[in-house]
């Protein structure tokens, strides 16, 4: 089925409004009525026309939010080839993501916490890419041997507490020292 430009714009409007409502009120308090109010739509039927149910809308929010994060990460890693530089870019990019896309990060966390079927998507977002980078760094002999999942989760937890660019740099320095043999 071909989606028109108008339909795509409406889906985007609804998805963005849903992201903002989830970030502000949490998943449990997010309803079609609140999204309609926030987006300035005329009726919940507009949401039902574009999304079959709340889970379908939440999946669209999750895909959009993870996509925005992935674009930022890809841009930040562009031209970076060394594993140590990639680790630094990853950590600093994730810290920056908390600042530049707070609603998307909150929405990802809320959706994953409330829809267990989507938790693997959030887990991959939090640690999957990083774990793959660490594993490859170990294979190349750049990083010492350690449990990759433990290190990836520890880095992700450190990122969750970030509050500034300086924190991101210090966190990157700390984990680089921990990973490089």
VMD Tcl script that builds the backbone (N, CA, C; Angstrom):
set m [mol new atoms 543]
animate dup $m
set s [atomselect $m all]
$s set {name element resname resid chain x y z} {
  {N N UNK 1 A 0.843 -1.183 0.000}
  {CA C UNK 1 A 0.000 0.000 0.000}
  {C C UNK 1 A 0.888 1.247 0.000}
  {N N UNK 2 A 0.651 2.126 -0.922}
  {CA C UNK 2 A 1.400 3.370 -1.064}
  {C C UNK 2 A 0.882 4.402 -0.050}
  {N N UNK 3 A 1.802 4.992 0.715}
  {CA C UNK 3 A 1.441 6.019 1.686}
  {C C UNK 3 A 1.630 7.382 1.020}
  {N N UNK 4 A 0.606 8.216 1.106}
  {CA C UNK 4 A 0.700 9.545 0.497}
  {C C UNK 4 A 1.566 10.452 1.368}
  {N N UNK 5 A 1.977 11.559 0.788}
  {CA C UNK 5 A 2.763 12.545 1.524}
  {C C UNK 5 A 1.972 13.051 2.723}
  {N N UNK 6 A 0.700 13.275 2.537}
  {CA C UNK 6 A -0.164 13.759 3.622}
  {C C UNK 6 A -0.263 12.723 4.736}
  {N N UNK 7 A -0.434 11.456 4.365}
  {CA C UNK 7 A -0.516 10.397 5.371}
  {C C UNK 7 A 0.805 10.259 6.133}
  {N N UNK 8 A 1.905 10.341 5.426}
  {CA C UNK 8 A 3.214 10.256 6.074}
  {C C UNK 8 A 3.409 11.421 7.042}
  {N N UNK 9 A 2.991 12.607 6.646}
  {CA C UNK 9 A 3.113 13.780 7.523}
  {C C UNK 9 A 2.240 13.622 8.763}
  {N N UNK 10 A 1.045 13.098 8.599}
  {CA C UNK 10 A 0.147 12.893 9.743}
  {C C UNK 10 A 0.712 11.832 10.683}
  {N N UNK 11 A 1.237 10.735 10.134}
  {CA C UNK 11 A 1.853 9.695 10.969}
  {C C UNK 11 A 3.017 10.279 11.765}
  {N N UNK 12 A 3.814 11.111 11.101}
  {CA C UNK 12 A 4.952 11.747 11.770}
  {C C UNK 12 A 4.458 12.659 12.894}
  {N N UNK 13 A 3.420 13.434 12.634}
  {CA C UNK 13 A 2.857 14.334 13.645}
  {C C UNK 13 A 2.375 13.537 14.859}
  {N N UNK 14 A 1.679 12.445 14.601}
  {CA C UNK 14 A 1.144 11.616 15.687}
  {C C UNK 14 A 2.290 10.959 16.462}
  {N N UNK 15 A 3.272 10.432 15.752}
  {CA C UNK 15 A 4.403 9.772 16.400}
  {C C UNK 15 A 5.184 10.750 17.268}
  {N N UNK 16 A 5.430 11.951 16.758}
  {CA C UNK 16 A 6.151 12.960 17.543}
  {C C UNK 16 A 5.358 13.366 18.783}
  {N N UNK 17 A 4.057 13.554 18.618}
  {CA C UNK 17 A 3.220 13.916 19.766}
  {C C UNK 17 A 3.215 12.785 20.798}
  {N N UNK 18 A 3.123 11.549 20.337}
  {CA C UNK 18 A 3.129 10.404 21.252}
  {C C UNK 18 A 4.452 10.336 22.010}
  {N N UNK 19 A 5.554 10.587 21.321}
  {CA C UNK 19 A 6.870 10.586 21.961}
  {C C UNK 19 A 6.917 11.609 23.085}
  {N N UNK 20 A 6.427 12.800 22.811}
  {CA C UNK 20 A 6.440 13.876 23.808}
  {C C UNK 20 A 5.529 13.549 24.994}
  {N N UNK 21 A 4.371 12.982 24.721}
  {CA C UNK 21 A 3.443 12.630 25.802}
  {C C UNK 21 A 4.048 11.521 26.676}
  {N N UNK 22 A 4.619 10.509 26.056}
  {CA C UNK 22 A 5.255 9.425 26.818}
  {C C UNK 22 A 6.377 9.989 27.692}
  {N N UNK 23 A 7.195 10.859 27.117}
  {CA C UNK 23 A 8.330 11.430 27.855}
  {C C UNK 23 A 7.857 12.255 29.048}
  {N N UNK 24 A 6.754 12.948 28.910}
  {CA C UNK 24 A 6.278 13.831 29.978}
  {C C UNK 24 A 5.409 13.112 31.014}
  {N N UNK 25 A 4.562 12.189 30.545}
  {CA C UNK 25 A 3.593 11.565 31.442}
  {C C UNK 25 A 3.894 10.105 31.773}
  {N N UNK 26 A 4.737 9.481 30.988}
  {CA C UNK 26 A 4.997 8.055 31.154}
  {C C UNK 26 A 4.060 7.234 30.304}
  {N N UNK 27 A 4.430 6.008 30.081}
  {CA C UNK 27 A 3.657 5.112 29.224}
  {C C UNK 27 A 2.232 4.913 29.750}
  {N N UNK 28 A 2.104 4.650 31.041}
  {CA C UNK 28 A 0.797 4.316 31.625}
  {C C UNK 28 A -0.235 5.421 31.443}
  {N N UNK 29 A 0.200 6.665 31.457}
  {CA C UNK 29 A -0.734 7.783 31.340}
  {C C UNK 29 A -0.886 8.277 29.897}
  {N N UNK 30 A -0.212 7.618 28.973}
  {CA C UNK 30 A -0.322 8.006 27.566}
  {C C UNK 30 A -1.545 7.327 26.959}
  {N N UNK 31 A -2.414 8.127 26.414}
  {CA C UNK 31 A -3.625 7.611 25.770}
  {C C UNK 31 A -3.821 8.339 24.440}
  {N N UNK 32 A -4.653 7.779 23.597}
  {CA C UNK 32 A -4.957 8.454 22.337}
  {C C UNK 32 A -5.527 9.847 22.612}
  {N N UNK 33 A -6.357 9.958 23.643}
  {CA C UNK 33 A -6.966 11.259 23.969}
  {C C UNK 33 A -5.891 12.292 24.324}
  {N N UNK 34 A -4.907 11.890 25.105}
  {CA C UNK 34 A -3.830 12.829 25.471}
  {C C UNK 34 A -2.965 13.183 24.268}
  {N N UNK 35 A -2.734 12.215 23.409}
  {CA C UNK 35 A -1.946 12.483 22.201}
  {C C UNK 35 A -2.703 13.448 21.293}
  {N N UNK 36 A -3.999 13.237 21.130}
  {CA C UNK 36 A -4.837 14.129 20.323}
  {C C UNK 36 A -4.769 15.552 20.873}
  {N N UNK 37 A -4.915 15.678 22.174}
  {CA C UNK 37 A -4.860 16.990 22.820}
  {C C UNK 37 A -3.504 17.649 22.590}
  {N N UNK 38 A -2.431 16.879 22.787}
  {CA C UNK 38 A -1.084 17.426 22.644}
  {C C UNK 38 A -0.785 17.821 21.193}
  {N N UNK 39 A -1.254 17.013 20.248}
  {CA C UNK 39 A -0.971 17.266 18.830}
  {C C UNK 39 A -1.922 18.276 18.209}
  {N N UNK 40 A -2.997 18.595 18.918}
  {CA C UNK 40 A -3.986 19.514 18.357}
  {C C UNK 40 A -4.812 18.879 17.251}
  {N N UNK 41 A -5.038 17.579 17.369}
  {CA C UNK 41 A -5.849 16.869 16.377}
  {C C UNK 41 A -7.318 16.991 16.741}
  {N N UNK 42 A -8.174 16.692 15.780}
  {CA C UNK 42 A -9.605 16.845 16.015}
  {C C UNK 42 A -10.247 15.637 16.679}
  {N N UNK 43 A -9.636 14.454 16.533}
  {CA C UNK 43 A -10.289 13.252 17.041}
  {C C UNK 43 A -9.290 12.106 17.182}
  {N N UNK 44 A -9.599 11.186 18.094}
  {CA C UNK 44 A -8.766 9.989 18.235}
  {C C UNK 44 A -8.887 9.096 16.997}
  {N N UNK 45 A -9.934 9.289 16.209}
  {CA C UNK 45 A -10.099 8.497 14.985}
  {C C UNK 45 A -8.936 8.716 14.023}
  {N N UNK 46 A -8.327 9.910 14.081}
  {CA C UNK 46 A -7.164 10.162 13.219}
  {C C UNK 46 A -6.010 9.237 13.578}
  {N N UNK 47 A -5.848 8.959 14.859}
  {CA C UNK 47 A -4.798 8.031 15.275}
  {C C UNK 47 A -5.170 6.611 14.853}
  {N N UNK 48 A -6.420 6.235 15.090}
  {CA C UNK 48 A -6.883 4.889 14.738}
  {C C UNK 48 A -6.806 4.624 13.233}
  {N N UNK 49 A -6.925 5.662 12.440}
  {CA C UNK 49 A -6.820 5.511 10.991}
  {C C UNK 49 A -5.392 5.125 10.599}
  {N N UNK 50 A -4.413 5.687 11.288}
  {CA C UNK 50 A -3.005 5.479 10.933}
  {C C UNK 50 A -2.328 4.349 11.706}
  {N N UNK 51 A -2.862 4.002 12.875}
  {CA C UNK 51 A -2.270 2.960 13.717}
  {C C UNK 51 A -3.383 2.048 14.209}
  {N N UNK 52 A -3.169 0.730 14.116}
  {CA C UNK 52 A -4.269 -0.187 14.451}
  {C C UNK 52 A -4.605 -0.199 15.935}
  {N N UNK 53 A -3.601 0.067 16.799}
  {CA C UNK 53 A -3.855 0.126 18.233}
  {C C UNK 53 A -2.675 0.817 18.917}
  {N N UNK 54 A -2.727 0.889 20.242}
  {CA C UNK 54 A -1.666 1.574 20.984}
  {C C UNK 54 A -0.322 0.886 20.781}
  {N N UNK 55 A -0.304 -0.436 20.751}
  {CA C UNK 55 A 0.962 -1.146 20.548}
  {C C UNK 55 A 1.578 -0.824 19.193}
  {N N UNK 56 A 0.748 -0.714 18.170}
  {CA C UNK 56 A 1.244 -0.354 16.838}
  {C C UNK 56 A 1.866 1.045 16.856}
  {N N UNK 57 A 1.209 1.963 17.539}
  {CA C UNK 57 A 1.749 3.322 17.674}
  {C C UNK 57 A 3.040 3.304 18.480}
  {N N UNK 58 A 3.092 2.526 19.559}
  {CA C UNK 58 A 4.296 2.469 20.385}
  {C C UNK 58 A 5.473 1.890 19.594}
  {N N UNK 59 A 5.200 0.913 18.749}
  {CA C UNK 59 A 6.253 0.357 17.900}
  {C C UNK 59 A 6.776 1.428 16.939}
  {N N UNK 60 A 5.875 2.221 16.374}
  {CA C UNK 60 A 6.289 3.315 15.482}
  {C C UNK 60 A 7.119 4.348 16.237}
  {N N UNK 61 A 6.724 4.680 17.461}
  {CA C UNK 61 A 7.498 5.617 18.290}
  {C C UNK 61 A 8.879 5.040 18.552}
  {N N UNK 62 A 8.940 3.772 18.922}
  {CA C UNK 62 A 10.209 3.127 19.229}
  {C C UNK 62 A 11.130 3.116 18.005}
  {N N UNK 63 A 10.599 2.734 16.867}
  {CA C UNK 63 A 11.397 2.692 15.636}
  {C C UNK 63 A 11.907 4.082 15.275}
  {N N UNK 64 A 11.052 5.083 15.398}
  {CA C UNK 64 A 11.447 6.462 15.078}
  {C C UNK 64 A 12.516 6.962 16.043}
  {N N UNK 65 A 12.337 6.702 17.329}
  {CA C UNK 65 A 13.288 7.176 18.340}
  {C C UNK 65 A 14.646 6.491 18.184}
  {N N UNK 66 A 14.642 5.190 18.000}
  {CA C UNK 66 A 15.894 4.461 17.814}
  {C C UNK 66 A 16.555 4.909 16.510}
  {N N UNK 67 A 15.748 5.169 15.493}
  {CA C UNK 67 A 16.285 5.656 14.222}
  {C C UNK 67 A 16.986 6.995 14.368}
  {N N UNK 68 A 16.396 7.910 15.129}
  {CA C UNK 68 A 17.021 9.220 15.362}
  {C C UNK 68 A 18.346 9.059 16.095}
  {N N UNK 69 A 18.369 8.177 17.071}
  {CA C UNK 69 A 19.611 7.922 17.813}
  {C C UNK 69 A 20.661 7.302 16.900}
  {N N UNK 70 A 20.231 6.392 16.041}
  {CA C UNK 70 A 21.162 5.731 15.142}
  {C C UNK 70 A 21.764 6.709 14.135}
  {N N UNK 71 A 20.952 7.636 13.657}
  {CA C UNK 71 A 21.463 8.656 12.728}
  {C C UNK 71 A 22.549 9.479 13.408}
  {N N UNK 72 A 22.285 9.914 14.634}
  {CA C UNK 72 A 23.267 10.706 15.367}
  {C C UNK 72 A 24.547 9.909 15.593}
  {N N UNK 73 A 24.411 8.646 15.963}
  {CA C UNK 73 A 25.575 7.801 16.203}
  {C C UNK 73 A 26.375 7.604 14.924}
  {N N UNK 74 A 25.694 7.332 13.829}
  {CA C UNK 74 A 26.370 7.117 12.554}
  {C C UNK 74 A 27.140 8.367 12.137}
  {N N UNK 75 A 26.526 9.528 12.312}
  {CA C UNK 75 A 27.210 10.787 11.977}
  {C C UNK 75 A 28.449 10.969 12.847}
  {N N UNK 76 A 28.330 10.664 14.130}
  {CA C UNK 76 A 29.436 10.850 15.064}
  {C C UNK 76 A 30.591 9.888 14.773}
  {N N UNK 77 A 30.269 8.694 14.303}
  {CA C UNK 77 A 31.294 7.691 14.041}
  {C C UNK 77 A 31.896 7.804 12.636}
  {N N UNK 78 A 31.295 8.638 11.796}
  {CA C UNK 78 A 31.766 8.786 10.418}
  {C C UNK 78 A 33.256 9.127 10.391}
  {N N UNK 79 A 34.021 8.337 9.663}
  {CA C UNK 79 A 35.450 8.590 9.527}
  {C C UNK 79 A 36.284 8.069 10.682}
  {N N UNK 80 A 35.650 7.553 11.723}
  {CA C UNK 80 A 36.383 7.010 12.865}
  {C C UNK 80 A 36.670 5.543 12.583}
  {N N UNK 81 A 37.937 5.171 12.624}
  {CA C UNK 81 A 38.285 3.792 12.280}
  {C C UNK 81 A 38.893 3.022 13.437}
  {N N UNK 82 A 39.644 3.657 14.290}
  {CA C UNK 82 A 40.277 2.942 15.390}
  {C C UNK 82 A 39.275 2.577 16.471}
  {N N UNK 83 A 39.441 1.401 17.056}
  {CA C UNK 83 A 38.498 0.927 18.086}
  {C C UNK 83 A 38.459 1.843 19.304}
  {N N UNK 84 A 39.585 2.361 19.721}
  {CA C UNK 84 A 39.605 3.257 20.884}
  {C C UNK 84 A 38.840 4.534 20.554}
  {N N UNK 85 A 39.087 5.091 19.367}
  {CA C UNK 85 A 38.357 6.299 18.948}
  {C C UNK 85 A 36.870 6.027 18.790}
  {N N UNK 86 A 36.545 4.823 18.314}
  {CA C UNK 86 A 35.134 4.465 18.164}
  {C C UNK 86 A 34.449 4.352 19.525}
  {N N UNK 87 A 35.161 3.805 20.508}
  {CA C UNK 87 A 34.599 3.695 21.855}
  {C C UNK 87 A 34.356 5.088 22.431}
  {N N UNK 88 A 35.335 5.966 22.262}
  {CA C UNK 88 A 35.169 7.347 22.737}
  {C C UNK 88 A 33.978 8.015 22.039}
  {N N UNK 89 A 33.910 7.885 20.728}
  {CA C UNK 89 A 32.817 8.508 19.970}
  {C C UNK 89 A 31.468 7.940 20.391}
  {N N UNK 90 A 31.421 6.629 20.639}
  {CA C UNK 90 A 30.179 6.012 21.078}
  {C C UNK 90 A 29.713 6.610 22.403}
  {N N UNK 91 A 30.596 6.621 23.384}
  {CA C UNK 91 A 30.229 7.111 24.717}
  {C C UNK 91 A 29.833 8.582 24.654}
  {N N UNK 92 A 30.636 9.407 24.008}
  {CA C UNK 92 A 30.327 10.835 23.937}
  {C C UNK 92 A 29.057 11.097 23.146}
  {N N UNK 93 A 28.804 10.308 22.103}
  {CA C UNK 93 A 27.581 10.458 21.324}
  {C C UNK 93 A 26.348 10.101 22.147}
  {N N UNK 94 A 26.447 9.021 22.931}
  {CA C UNK 94 A 25.314 8.623 23.764}
  {C C UNK 94 A 25.018 9.658 24.846}
  {N N UNK 95 A 26.067 10.232 25.418}
  {CA C UNK 95 A 25.877 11.300 26.403}
  {C C UNK 95 A 25.218 12.501 25.726}
  {N N UNK 96 A 25.673 12.824 24.532}
  {CA C UNK 96 A 25.093 13.943 23.782}
  {C C UNK 96 A 23.634 13.663 23.427}
  {N N UNK 97 A 23.317 12.404 23.150}
  {CA C UNK 97 A 21.945 12.021 22.819}
  {C C UNK 97 A 20.992 12.339 23.971}
  {N N UNK 98 A 21.445 12.142 25.195}
  {CA C UNK 98 A 20.613 12.471 26.359}
  {C C UNK 98 A 20.265 13.958 26.378}
  {N N UNK 99 A 21.195 14.775 25.888}
  {CA C UNK 99 A 20.981 16.223 25.864}
  {C C UNK 99 A 20.143 16.651 24.660}
  {N N UNK 100 A 20.421 16.070 23.494}
  {CA C UNK 100 A 19.777 16.531 22.260}
  {C C UNK 100 A 18.442 15.858 21.965}
  {N N UNK 101 A 18.221 14.660 22.482}
  {CA C UNK 101 A 16.989 13.909 22.214}
  {C C UNK 101 A 16.404 13.308 23.497}
  {N N UNK 102 A 16.204 14.117 24.527}
  {CA C UNK 102 A 15.740 13.540 25.798}
  {C C UNK 102 A 14.376 12.865 25.703}
  {N N UNK 103 A 13.469 13.414 24.908}
  {CA C UNK 103 A 12.143 12.800 24.795}
  {C C UNK 103 A 12.227 11.420 24.150}
  {N N UNK 104 A 13.060 11.283 23.130}
  {CA C UNK 104 A 13.191 9.992 22.465}
  {C C UNK 104 A 13.790 8.953 23.416}
  {N N UNK 105 A 14.816 9.352 24.169}
  {CA C UNK 105 A 15.441 8.420 25.111}
  {C C UNK 105 A 14.430 7.985 26.178}
  {N N UNK 106 A 13.686 8.943 26.717}
  {CA C UNK 106 A 12.674 8.601 27.730}
  {C C UNK 106 A 11.597 7.696 27.144}
  {N N UNK 107 A 11.165 7.988 25.920}
  {CA C UNK 107 A 10.127 7.167 25.285}
  {C C UNK 107 A 10.616 5.742 25.068}
  {N N UNK 108 A 11.847 5.584 24.612}
  {CA C UNK 108 A 12.409 4.245 24.409}
  {C C UNK 108 A 12.378 3.466 25.724}
  {N N UNK 109 A 12.815 4.104 26.788}
  {CA C UNK 109 A 12.867 3.427 28.089}
  {C C UNK 109 A 11.468 3.082 28.595}
  {N N UNK 110 A 10.536 4.010 28.469}
  {CA C UNK 110 A 9.162 3.775 28.935}
  {C C UNK 110 A 8.491 2.648 28.160}
  {N N UNK 111 A 8.654 2.655 26.863}
  {CA C UNK 111 A 8.023 1.622 26.044}
  {C C UNK 111 A 8.611 0.257 26.379}
  {N N UNK 112 A 9.925 0.175 26.458}
  {CA C UNK 112 A 10.561 -1.109 26.765}
  {C C UNK 112 A 10.163 -1.622 28.144}
  {N N UNK 113 A 10.026 -0.724 29.097}
  {CA C UNK 113 A 9.656 -1.125 30.452}
  {C C UNK 113 A 8.215 -1.617 30.532}
  {N N UNK 114 A 7.372 -1.151 29.620}
  {CA C UNK 114 A 5.948 -1.478 29.686}
  {C C UNK 114 A 5.472 -2.480 28.640}
  {N N UNK 115 A 6.283 -2.715 27.645}
  {CA C UNK 115 A 5.937 -3.701 26.621}
  {C C UNK 115 A 7.076 -4.709 26.518}
  {N N UNK 116 A 7.036 -5.756 27.321}
  {CA C UNK 116 A 8.135 -6.712 27.387}
  {C C UNK 116 A 8.556 -7.276 26.025}
  {N N UNK 117 A 7.611 -7.402 25.095}
  {CA C UNK 117 A 7.962 -7.921 23.770}
  {C C UNK 117 A 8.941 -7.000 23.044}
  {N N UNK 118 A 8.943 -5.715 23.408}
  {CA C UNK 118 A 9.826 -4.752 22.755}
  {C C UNK 118 A 11.113 -4.505 23.548}
  {N N UNK 119 A 11.238 -5.112 24.707}
  {CA C UNK 119 A 12.433 -4.932 25.540}
  {C C UNK 119 A 13.726 -5.305 24.810}
  {N N UNK 120 A 13.730 -6.363 23.975}
  {CA C UNK 120 A 14.974 -6.662 23.257}
  {C C UNK 120 A 15.442 -5.529 22.340}
  {N N UNK 121 A 14.515 -4.772 21.787}
  {CA C UNK 121 A 14.886 -3.635 20.949}
  {C C UNK 121 A 15.599 -2.591 21.799}
  {N N UNK 122 A 15.059 -2.328 22.988}
  {CA C UNK 122 A 15.675 -1.352 23.884}
  {C C UNK 122 A 17.022 -1.850 24.376}
  {N N UNK 123 A 17.124 -3.130 24.667}
  {CA C UNK 123 A 18.392 -3.701 25.132}
  {C C UNK 123 A 19.454 -3.588 24.047}
  {N N UNK 124 A 19.073 -3.847 22.814}
  {CA C UNK 124 A 20.034 -3.704 21.716}
  {C C UNK 124 A 20.420 -2.244 21.549}
  {N N UNK 125 A 19.472 -1.342 21.711}
  {CA C UNK 125 A 19.756 0.091 21.627}
  {C C UNK 125 A 20.748 0.490 22.716}
  {N N UNK 126 A 20.540 0.006 23.927}
  {CA C UNK 126 A 21.407 0.377 25.059}
  {C C UNK 126 A 22.786 -0.234 24.969}
  {N N UNK 127 A 22.861 -1.539 24.649}
  {CA C UNK 127 A 24.161 -2.199 24.753}
  {C C UNK 127 A 24.586 -3.005 23.528}
  {N N UNK 128 A 23.692 -3.280 22.616}
  {CA C UNK 128 A 24.008 -4.155 21.489}
  {C C UNK 128 A 25.135 -3.654 20.602}
  {N N UNK 129 A 25.010 -2.448 20.120}
  {CA C UNK 129 A 26.033 -1.890 19.232}
  {C C UNK 129 A 27.373 -1.788 19.963}
  {N N UNK 130 A 27.311 -1.350 21.193}
  {CA C UNK 130 A 28.520 -1.215 22.004}
  {C C UNK 130 A 29.168 -2.581 22.231}
  {N N UNK 131 A 28.376 -3.591 22.562}
  {CA C UNK 131 A 28.914 -4.933 22.782}
  {C C UNK 131 A 29.596 -5.451 21.514}
  {N N UNK 132 A 28.987 -5.172 20.367}
  {CA C UNK 132 A 29.600 -5.601 19.107}
  {C C UNK 132 A 30.934 -4.895 18.880}
  {N N UNK 133 A 30.998 -3.596 19.206}
  {CA C UNK 133 A 32.267 -2.853 19.078}
  {C C UNK 133 A 33.331 -3.425 20.009}
  {N N UNK 134 A 32.961 -3.703 21.246}
  {CA C UNK 134 A 33.916 -4.238 22.217}
  {C C UNK 134 A 34.413 -5.621 21.794}
  {N N UNK 135 A 33.504 -6.459 21.322}
  {CA C UNK 135 A 33.880 -7.791 20.866}
  {C C UNK 135 A 34.876 -7.699 19.705}
  {N N UNK 136 A 34.584 -6.825 18.756}
  {CA C UNK 136 A 35.484 -6.670 17.618}
  {C C UNK 136 A 36.848 -6.135 18.078}
  {N N UNK 137 A 36.833 -5.215 19.028}
  {CA C UNK 137 A 38.091 -4.695 19.569}
  {C C UNK 137 A 38.916 -5.784 20.245}
  {N N UNK 138 A 38.244 -6.710 20.916}
  {CA C UNK 138 A 38.955 -7.840 21.523}
  {C C UNK 138 A 39.526 -8.756 20.438}
  {N N UNK 139 A 38.741 -9.029 19.404}
  {CA C UNK 139 A 39.224 -9.887 18.313}
  {C C UNK 139 A 40.457 -9.291 17.641}
  {N N UNK 140 A 40.470 -7.959 17.527}
  {CA C UNK 140 A 41.593 -7.279 16.881}
  {C C UNK 140 A 42.783 -7.093 17.820}
  {N N UNK 141 A 42.609 -7.453 19.095}
  {CA C UNK 141 A 43.688 -7.327 20.058}
  {C C UNK 141 A 43.875 -5.921 20.613}
  {N N UNK 142 A 42.907 -5.033 20.349}
  {CA C UNK 142 A 42.985 -3.657 20.844}
  {C C UNK 142 A 42.526 -3.603 22.296}
  {N N UNK 143 A 41.488 -4.359 22.624}
  {CA C UNK 143 A 40.959 -4.385 23.979}
  {C C UNK 143 A 41.384 -5.683 24.667}
  {N N UNK 144 A 41.625 -5.576 25.964}
  {CA C UNK 144 A 41.971 -6.756 26.756}
  {C C UNK 144 A 40.734 -7.648 26.876}
  {N N UNK 145 A 40.903 -8.816 27.437}
  {CA C UNK 145 A 39.788 -9.734 27.618}
  {C C UNK 145 A 38.967 -9.327 28.842}
  {N N UNK 146 A 37.672 -9.276 28.689}
  {CA C UNK 146 A 36.711 -9.018 29.762}
  {C C UNK 146 A 35.362 -9.505 29.275}
  {N N UNK 147 A 34.410 -9.604 30.173}
  {CA C UNK 147 A 33.054 -9.993 29.790}
  {C C UNK 147 A 32.413 -8.803 29.076}
  {N N UNK 148 A 32.186 -8.963 27.797}
  {CA C UNK 148 A 31.694 -7.870 26.957}
  {C C UNK 148 A 30.321 -7.379 27.422}
  {N N UNK 149 A 29.419 -8.277 27.783}
  {CA C UNK 149 A 28.067 -7.853 28.203}
  {C C UNK 149 A 28.140 -7.053 29.506}
  {N N UNK 150 A 28.989 -7.484 30.437}
  {CA C UNK 150 A 29.135 -6.742 31.695}
  {C C UNK 150 A 29.701 -5.355 31.416}
  {N N UNK 151 A 30.746 -5.281 30.597}
  {CA C UNK 151 A 31.358 -3.986 30.288}
  {C C UNK 151 A 30.370 -3.089 29.548}
  {N N UNK 152 A 29.654 -3.632 28.581}
  {CA C UNK 152 A 28.697 -2.826 27.816}
  {C C UNK 152 A 27.589 -2.284 28.722}
  {N N UNK 153 A 27.082 -3.126 29.595}
  {CA C UNK 153 A 26.027 -2.674 30.525}
  {C C UNK 153 A 26.565 -1.642 31.516}
  {N N UNK 154 A 27.793 -1.829 31.957}
  {CA C UNK 154 A 28.394 -0.875 32.896}
  {C C UNK 154 A 28.591 0.475 32.219}
  {N N UNK 155 A 29.050 0.457 30.982}
  {CA C UNK 155 A 29.190 1.713 30.229}
  {C C UNK 155 A 27.823 2.366 30.040}
  {N N UNK 156 A 26.824 1.567 29.657}
  {CA C UNK 156 A 25.472 2.106 29.458}
  {C C UNK 156 A 24.932 2.725 30.743}
  {N N UNK 157 A 25.168 2.062 31.873}
  {CA C UNK 157 A 24.714 2.620 33.153}
  {C C UNK 157 A 25.443 3.910 33.479}
  {N N UNK 158 A 26.715 3.985 33.154}
  {CA C UNK 158 A 27.466 5.225 33.345}
  {C C UNK 158 A 26.921 6.345 32.478}
  {N N UNK 159 A 26.565 6.014 31.253}
  {CA C UNK 159 A 25.988 7.004 30.337}
  {C C UNK 159 A 24.659 7.514 30.879}
  {N N UNK 160 A 23.862 6.626 31.463}
  {CA C UNK 160 A 22.555 7.023 31.996}
  {C C UNK 160 A 22.665 8.139 33.033}
  {N N UNK 161 A 23.776 8.210 33.746}
  {CA C UNK 161 A 23.958 9.230 34.771}
  {C C UNK 161 A 24.596 10.512 34.262}
  {N N UNK 162 A 24.831 10.587 32.971}
  {CA C UNK 162 A 25.552 11.734 32.401}
  {C C UNK 162 A 24.744 13.014 32.507}
  {N N UNK 163 A 25.468 14.112 32.774}
  {CA C UNK 163 A 24.795 15.404 32.872}
  {C C UNK 163 A 25.531 16.516 32.129}
  {N N UNK 164 A 26.628 16.181 31.448}
  {CA C UNK 164 A 27.350 17.227 30.726}
  {C C UNK 164 A 28.324 16.608 29.730}
  {N N UNK 165 A 28.791 17.432 28.819}
  {CA C UNK 165 A 29.793 17.008 27.851}
  {C C UNK 165 A 31.082 16.604 28.565}
  {N N UNK 166 A 31.438 17.336 29.609}
  {CA C UNK 166 A 32.632 17.023 30.388}
  {C C UNK 166 A 32.515 15.631 31.004}
  {N N UNK 167 A 31.354 15.326 31.538}
  {CA C UNK 167 A 31.107 13.999 32.101}
  {C C UNK 167 A 31.339 12.945 31.029}
  {N N UNK 168 A 30.845 13.191 29.822}
  {CA C UNK 168 A 31.020 12.250 28.723}
  {C C UNK 168 A 32.478 12.006 28.396}
  {N N UNK 169 A 33.270 13.065 28.348}
  {CA C UNK 169 A 34.709 12.913 28.079}
  {C C UNK 169 A 35.387 12.111 29.190}
  {N N UNK 170 A 35.084 12.451 30.436}
  {CA C UNK 170 A 35.686 11.732 31.571}
  {C C UNK 170 A 35.256 10.267 31.577}
  {N N UNK 171 A 34.001 10.018 31.275}
  {CA C UNK 171 A 33.506 8.645 31.226}
  {C C UNK 171 A 34.225 7.869 30.123}
  {N N UNK 172 A 34.383 8.496 28.974}
  {CA C UNK 172 A 35.102 7.843 27.874}
  {C C UNK 172 A 36.541 7.538 28.287}
  {N N UNK 173 A 37.208 8.492 28.907}
  {CA C UNK 173 A 38.587 8.259 29.377}
  {C C UNK 173 A 38.650 7.073 30.341}
  {N N UNK 174 A 37.726 7.034 31.284}
  {CA C UNK 174 A 37.687 5.969 32.280}
  {C C UNK 174 A 37.537 4.605 31.626}
  {N N UNK 175 A 36.592 4.481 30.715}
  {CA C UNK 175 A 36.354 3.172 30.104}
  {C C UNK 175 A 37.426 2.802 29.092}
  {N N UNK 176 A 38.018 3.762 28.452}
  {CA C UNK 176 A 39.133 3.436 27.559}
  {C C UNK 176 A 40.280 2.843 28.367}
  {N N UNK 177 A 40.585 3.467 29.511}
  {CA C UNK 177 A 41.634 2.923 30.383}
  {C C UNK 177 A 41.268 1.507 30.853}
  {N N UNK 178 A 39.992 1.278 31.078}
  {CA C UNK 178 A 39.550 -0.051 31.552}
  {C C UNK 178 A 39.617 -1.111 30.456}
  {N N UNK 179 A 39.397 -0.705 29.224}
  {CA C UNK 179 A 39.312 -1.674 28.125}
  {C C UNK 179 A 40.654 -1.963 27.452}
  {N N UNK 180 A 41.506 -0.979 27.411}
  {CA C UNK 180 A 42.775 -1.146 26.701}
  {C C UNK 180 A 43.756 -1.876 27.614}
  {N N UNK 181 A 44.323 -2.951 27.087}
  {CA C UNK 181 A 45.196 -3.811 27.880}
  {C C UNK 181 A 46.497 -3.202 28.113}
}
mol reanalyze $m
mol bondsrecalc $m
mol representation Tube
mol addrep $m
